[in-house]
């Protein structure tokens, strides 16, 4: 039956007390311990020999689980009056005040643990059982500290009371505190409940209640932790650090009952509008450390417990702002930052480091100020194996599920600080590359990171994918992409593409449209890059209108060449687009061409080439044909009147020209081309 119980020490003591095997061993332990104490009182000089003599065989033959449970129950009885302590007193006990009782109780507890060591039974006690034993010693020490501090507070208050009203107020509070802790020496296991009762006292002077409760809880836990540090290895043979992960049970300071008390106390401090921050600071620091350490203790043992993770998160949101308020050291947030780093509170880390960013940002080449690395979030984002911030990269934010680097990137992106994202990404380039593709606000800038990391194919593709809406900082980020920005994006894409040595006609065509627009809008461009990048269709319409509106042949020729360049940059329907430009050029001098056509028709032999050149040399069509003939660009052949029959046929059909007129145009174009 004892084996089936398995002595689950993380459960209630009451449940264990019902197991017959456990109760039997507990009784044997108490009886033999009583004999041991009597021998000590008689003045024996060899306690170890006495312990081995009086220990019953049943203690050695029972299982570890049964013995561990029995030891914890027997120890509990030593702390509770009427629970079995009768006749079990320290040989040096004297009974007076509660403080004396507690001193004797602690001494008796230590004798019991020492007896287990001497008897050879302690080595069979589980880590969980040893932790429970240590809890008992800590609770006695914490109770003594609580009572002592309360006494000290009232002694100090009595000495500083300035009038009878204040002295009467102190007396009333003293009586209420006395009633709250009445009988605590007879049952130290009731300490957390007494702390909770203290926090709820209807004391008129809120400062008294805040100070007494803060002192009692903080110093009580502090004394318990001091006892843990001093006695864990020597007496209990377990590690002294708070998170004894190898144990199946957390220390009592990490119990839900105690953590609730600590959390309530911090909330009371948070809500208080009065009180000396200098006096409260040590309590805030110690209570915050206990609260955060306690919940971390639980989370480490109960990985995946959503309730525990949520409680831990709420503790961070309570404690760290309080640390910033009470432990700021004239603007410094080192205490709060250390707590944030230790408990992976990403939000607080980002807030604190950003507010102190002036201390670690580069001050310029002529500054004599050295960057303060304390708040330098760049070092925290390093993912190197020897980073002192490795714990940050092993944690995730409770609310978002993001790891540390992703959280920092998103934090700055949420505030529109996109340059900061890229600057911080230098510490973890692979992480930034991945993140940029998951954040819609920054995905159109991923090509910048691709350039930085040498992923030129991706950089080219990324830059080419962002040619419709603004990407770079501009005055109007919500409107269409400006001409200047489109030119920059295409130029970047071209430079990136040169690294992979792969021709890209889309880039070249895009830059051609940019240059054509600059020619066509030469007088309208303001020099600030605010003009909108036009589409190819709009540019063709603009070119035709410019040709029709101008009276200057050279200017019209420039517009016509720009129009043909636009047509050459359009992958489909090139002939149709190019024909629009040639038609406009012919139409600009239609009267001249009609006269030449009539003169040519009146002669049987036709018009001589010298006469034809004389008559048509001033026309825009001939000027354009001559300029077109001198261009070496292969891409322009598809938009020429002579080089592409489809262009000529489209012009003839659109203008409704007869065969003679068509031949006249061809002869003119051929003459200037040759």
QUIWORA-V446041 format. One record per pair of residues at least 24 apart in sequence whose C-alpha atoms are under 6 Angstrom apart, sorted by sequence separation. I is the first residue (numbers start at 0). GAP is how many residues later the second one is. D is the distance in Angstrom with one decimal. If there is no record, write none. Layout:
# QUIWORA-V446041
i=I gap=GAP d=D
i=I gap=GAP d=D
This chain:
# QUIWORA-V446041
i=462 gap=26 d=5.9
i=462 gap=30 d=5.6
i=287 gap=31 d=5.3
i=258 gap=32 d=6.0
i=459 gap=33 d=4.7
i=584 gap=35 d=5.5
i=585 gap=35 d=5.5
i=459 gap=36 d=5.7
i=584 gap=36 d=5.2
i=459 gap=37 d=5.8
i=253 gap=40 d=4.2
i=455 gap=40 d=5.4
i=21 gap=44 d=5.4
i=25 gap=44 d=4.5
i=624 gap=44 d=5.6
i=628 gap=44 d=5.3
i=24 gap=45 d=5.9
i=280 gap=45 d=5.3
i=381 gap=45 d=5.2
i=483 gap=45 d=4.8
i=377 gap=46 d=5.8
i=515 gap=46 d=4.9
i=625 gap=46 d=5.3
i=625 gap=47 d=5.7
i=21 gap=48 d=5.1
i=25 gap=48 d=5.8
i=139 gap=48 d=6.0
i=343 gap=48 d=5.6
i=481 gap=48 d=5.8
i=482 gap=48 d=5.8
i=276 gap=49 d=5.9
i=481 gap=49 d=5.6
i=482 gap=49 d=5.3
i=40 gap=50 d=5.2
i=481 gap=50 d=4.3
i=482 gap=50 d=4.2
i=481 gap=51 d=5.2
i=512 gap=53 d=5.7
i=242 gap=54 d=5.0
i=67 gap=57 d=4.8
i=6 gap=58 d=5.0
i=5 gap=59 d=5.3
i=6 gap=59 d=5.9
i=63 gap=60 d=5.2
i=508 gap=60 d=4.6
i=63 gap=61 d=5.9
i=67 gap=61 d=5.2
i=577 gap=61 d=5.2
i=6 gap=62 d=5.4
i=1 gap=64 d=5.8
i=574 gap=64 d=5.9
i=195 gap=65 d=5.8
i=217 gap=65 d=5.9
i=191 gap=66 d=5.8
i=50 gap=67 d=5.6
i=51 gap=67 d=4.6
i=552 gap=67 d=6.0
i=556 gap=67 d=5.8
i=50 gap=68 d=4.8
i=567 gap=68 d=5.8
i=578 gap=68 d=5.4
i=582 gap=68 d=5.9
i=217 gap=69 d=5.9
i=47 gap=70 d=4.6
i=145 gap=70 d=4.7
i=574 gap=71 d=5.9
i=574 gap=72 d=4.6
i=578 gap=72 d=5.4
i=145 gap=74 d=5.2
i=144 gap=75 d=5.3
i=141 gap=78 d=4.2
i=141 gap=81 d=5.5
i=141 gap=82 d=5.2
i=101 gap=83 d=5.8
i=140 gap=83 d=5.9
i=137 gap=86 d=4.6
i=97 gap=87 d=5.6
i=80 gap=105 d=5.0
i=79 gap=106 d=5.4
i=79 gap=107 d=4.5
i=78 gap=108 d=5.9
i=134 gap=117 d=5.9
i=127 gap=119 d=5.2
i=126 gap=120 d=5.6
i=127 gap=120 d=5.8
i=127 gap=121 d=5.6
i=9 gap=239 d=5.1
